[in-house]
Amino acid sequence: MGSAEIVVVAMIGAVFAGSLILYLILKPGRAAVSIQVEPGIPFLLEAAPADSRDYKLWLKYDINWVGREHGSGLIFDLKVETDGASVFDGQLRMGGGAATEEDRERIRAQALTGKTLPPGLIMPTKVRCSRGRRGGMRYERATVALYRIRQRNPGSLITVRGTVTPAEGTEVNSLHLYLAK
């Protein structure tokens, strides 16, 4: 094997190792509690993990839509509490279909300045994602971290209340919420 082949094999190995490390960092840990959620129906998720580590609210979803590639969206009305104290109370919007006209205007205005997304609009990193198109219908299945719960005492009660609403044109096959490290 020549030196060029060795370099190519080493580069492929480095890319694979880097991808594996990134996946292990981003993937959710074991769920403390989970719930299957129906669109538009209020849910309650409660857990009191014995440790004081940060936990994330994860969503595993399966959606379909017709139209442009980034035309889907989910809207989350959430209230997150730790031992009864509110840590988040508001709306998160994920996907182009959930962005408001005001969000779109702010994104266009900030495109050249490198500013952050408008408040409430999230574009989380997708883990275990598959997406595509089948017979004119687009689909996406993925797991995303929606919100991180920080600075809590060991054994403190985490309560998440809310609803998940699909954006116009988005069809929900499944929504599974869970708390995990």
C-alpha positions in Angstrom: 0.0 0.0 0.0 1.4 3.4 -1.0 1.4 6.5 1.2 -1.5 8.0 -0.7 -3.7 5.0 0.2 -2.6 5.1 3.8 -3.6 8.8 4.0 -7.0 8.1 2.5 -7.7 5.2 4.9 -6.6 7.3 7.8 -8.9 10.2 6.8 -11.8 7.8 6.4 -11.1 6.4 9.8 -10.9 9.9 11.4 -14.2 10.9 9.9 -15.9 7.7 11.1 -14.4 8.1 14.6 -15.4 11.8 14.7 -19.0 10.9 13.7 -19.2 8.2 16.3 -17.9 10.5 19.1 -20.4 13.3 18.0 -23.3 10.7 18.1 -22.3 9.5 21.5 -22.2 13.1 22.8 -25.6 14.0 21.3 -27.6 10.9 21.9 -30.1 10.8 24.7 -29.4 8.8 27.9 -31.8 6.5 29.6 -35.3 8.0 30.0 -36.4 8.9 33.5 -40.0 9.1 32.3 -41.8 9.1 29.0 -45.2 9.6 27.5 -46.9 9.1 24.1 -48.5 12.5 23.1 -51.5 13.2 20.8 -51.5 16.4 18.8 -53.5 19.2 20.5 -54.2 17.1 23.7 -52.6 18.5 26.9 -50.0 16.2 28.6 -48.3 16.0 31.9 -44.8 14.6 32.4 -43.3 14.3 35.9 -40.1 12.8 37.2 -37.9 13.2 40.3 -34.4 11.9 39.3 -32.2 11.1 42.2 -29.2 12.9 40.8 -28.7 16.7 40.2 -27.5 16.4 36.6 -29.0 18.4 33.7 -31.9 16.6 32.0 -33.4 17.4 28.6 -36.9 17.2 27.3 -36.6 14.9 24.2 -39.1 14.4 21.4 -39.1 11.4 19.1 -41.4 12.2 16.3 -42.7 10.8 13.0 -44.4 13.3 10.7 -45.6 13.7 7.0 -46.4 16.7 4.9 -47.0 17.7 1.3 -45.1 20.6 -0.2 -41.7 22.2 0.1 -38.8 20.3 1.8 -38.8 22.4 5.0 -42.6 23.0 5.1 -43.3 20.9 8.2 -43.5 22.2 11.7 -44.5 21.5 15.3 -45.5 24.1 17.9 -44.9 23.4 21.6 -46.8 25.3 24.3 -44.8 24.3 27.4 -44.6 25.0 31.1 -41.5 23.5 32.8 -41.2 23.5 36.6 -38.6 22.3 39.1 -40.1 21.7 42.5 -43.0 24.0 41.6 -40.8 26.9 40.5 -41.2 27.9 36.9 -38.1 27.5 34.7 -39.8 28.0 31.3 -43.3 29.1 30.3 -43.8 29.8 26.7 -44.0 28.6 23.1 -41.3 26.9 21.0 -41.7 26.5 17.3 -39.7 23.9 15.3 -39.5 23.8 11.5 -40.2 26.2 8.6 -44.0 25.5 8.7 -44.2 26.6 12.4 -42.3 29.9 11.8 -44.5 33.0 11.9 -44.3 35.8 9.3 -42.5 37.9 12.0 -40.0 35.1 12.4 -39.4 35.0 8.6 -38.9 38.8 8.5 -36.4 38.7 11.4 -34.5 35.9 9.8 -34.2 37.8 6.5 -33.1 40.9 8.3 -30.5 39.1 10.3 -29.2 36.9 7.5 -26.2 39.0 6.9 -25.4 39.9 10.5 -25.1 36.3 11.9 -27.6 37.0 14.7 -29.4 34.2 16.5 -32.9 32.8 15.7 -36.0 34.8 16.7 -37.2 34.0 20.3 -39.2 30.8 20.4 -38.0 29.5 17.0 -35.7 26.4 17.5 -33.7 24.3 15.1 -32.4 21.5 17.3 -29.8 18.9 16.2 -31.6 15.8 15.0 -30.4 12.4 16.3 -31.4 9.2 14.5 -33.0 11.1 11.7 -34.4 9.7 8.5 -36.3 11.8 6.0 -37.3 11.5 2.4 -40.1 11.6 -0.1 -42.6 8.8 -1.0 -45.3 9.3 -3.6 -45.4 13.1 -3.3 -45.5 13.0 0.5 -42.5 14.0 2.5 -41.7 12.4 5.8 -39.3 12.8 8.7 -38.6 10.6 11.7 -36.1 12.0 14.3 -35.2 12.6 17.9 -34.5 16.1 19.1 -33.7 17.8 22.5 -36.3 20.5 23.0 -35.3 22.0 26.3 -32.6 21.6 28.9 -33.5 21.6 32.6 -30.5 22.9 34.6 -29.5 23.7 38.2 -31.7 21.5 40.2 -31.3 19.7 43.5 -31.0 15.9 43.7 -34.5 14.3 43.8 -36.2 17.5 42.8 -39.5 17.1 40.9 -39.4 18.0 37.2 -42.9 18.8 35.8 -43.6 19.4 32.1 -47.1 20.4 31.0 -48.2 21.4 27.6 -49.5 20.6 24.2 -47.9 19.9 20.8 -49.7 21.2 17.8 -48.7 20.4 14.2 -48.3 23.4 11.8 -50.7 23.7 9.0 -50.2 20.9 6.5 -48.2 18.7 8.9 -49.6 15.3 9.7 -48.4 13.6 12.9 -47.9 9.8 13.0 -46.4 9.7 16.4 -45.0 12.0 19.2 -43.1 10.5 22.1 -41.8 12.9 24.8 -39.3 11.9 27.5 -36.9 13.3 30.1 -33.3 11.9 29.8 -29.8 13.1 30.5 
